[in-house]
Amino acid sequence: MLFKKLPYLSLLLLVFVVLFTACEGADPDPRRRFVGSYDIEEIEIFTGFQDFYRIRIREVAHSDSLIHIENFFNTNRTIEATVVSRNRFAISRQRIGVFEVEGTGQLASSPSGFDEELRINFRVFVDGNTSADQYTAIGFR
């Protein structure tokens, strides 16, 4: 009798393993995809000026949607961004030293397909001016 039920029990066990393993891969906190250190190549759009530096992204403990970006714009200062989807964040206008910055960021597959590319498009305002310089920062872990 037990031998007749064995194939059904094996099948049932296999179904449970597949279901629970598939659920483990989905991370409920989208901020975790962004967390880490990135080597940045930053380009000022109008002049083509380039800068190279490293940033670090951390989760904000008291929030379920905020991240901190350390050394943003190579200023050794930290800004706050809001994760708006699994692969995008928004930087609301905020002051870092004499600058004000705002922009958006996203994670996408790199052209090689092996890494994820962090791309941040942002504007920099100096001393409250209404005109801004536009930058793109591209980073890899």
N, C-alpha and C positions, 0 to 999 in steps of 0.2 A: 504494500500500500504506500509506504514512504517513497519507494522508488518511482512510483507513478506521479507523485507530487513534486519530485525533485526538479524536473524541468520548469515547472511553473514557479517554484520558489526561486530558482536561479534567475529566471526572467524578471521576476518582481524585484529581486535584489539589484539586478543590473539597471532597471528603470530608476530606482531610488538613487543609486550612485550617480547616474547621468544627470538627474534633475538637481541634486544638491551640488554637484561639481559645477554645473552651468551657472548656478546662482552665485557662487563664490566670486566669479570674475567681475561682477558688476559692483563698482564702488559707489556707495550712496552719496559720497562727498566729492563733488566735481573739483573742488580746490586742490585735491591731492595730485591731480594730473600736472598742475603747474609747479608744485613744490620742488625746489632744487636750485642748483647753481648753474648759470649759463654764461658762456663766453659770448660777448656782444660785439657786433660790428655795427656802429651807428653812422648813418649818413644824413647830412643836412641836404635836403632836396634841392634847394636853389643853387648853393655853391658847390655841392659835392664834397664838402669837408667830411672827413672820416675820423672816427675815434674808436678805440678798442678798449674794452674794460670788461669787468665781471660783475654780474648782479646775482642776488640770492632772493628767491621767493619763498615766503613762509605763510602758513595759515595764521589768521588772527584768532586767538583762543576764544574770545567772547562773542564770536559771530559764526554763522554758518554760510556766509557768502563773501566775506572779506579776505583779501590777501595783502601782505606787505611786500613791496619790492624794494630791497635794500640796494643802495648805491645807484639809484635811478639817475640817468643823465650824467653819470660819472661825477656826482656831487658828494658822494659819501653820505647821502641822506636817504631817508626812507619815505616812500609814498604809499598810499592806500588805493587799492583797486577792488572793484566788485565783480565777482564771477557771475556772469549772466547766462552761461550755458556750459555744456560739457567741455567746450574748447575755446570759449571767448570770455574776455573781461573788459570792463570799462573803467577808465581813469577819469573821475570827475575833476573839474578844475580845482587845483590846490597849489599852495605856495611851498616852494623849496628854496630857501635862501632868497635871493633877489629875483628868482624866476617864479612864474606860474606855469603849470603844465596841465594838459588834458589830452586824452586820447583813448585808443582802443588797442587790445592785444588779442592774439589768437595762437593756438597751437595747431599745427598741421604737419602732415608727413613731409619730410624733407625731399628735395629733388632726387636724392639717391634712394629714398624709400627705406633707409635703414634707421634713421633717427627722426625725432620730432623737431620741427623748427618752431621757435618762438618768434613771432613777428609783432612788434609794437609800433604803431603809427601814432605820432603825437605832435602837438604844437607847443611851442615855448614862447611865453610872453615875458617881456622884461619890464619890470617896474610898472605894472598895470597898463602897459600900452595895449591898444586894441589890435595892432598888427602883430603877427606871430611868425616865427620861423617854423618850418615843418621838417620833421625828422622821421626816419624809419630805422628801427633797431632790430637786427636779426640775431638770434642767439641759438646756440646748441649746447646741450649738457656735456 
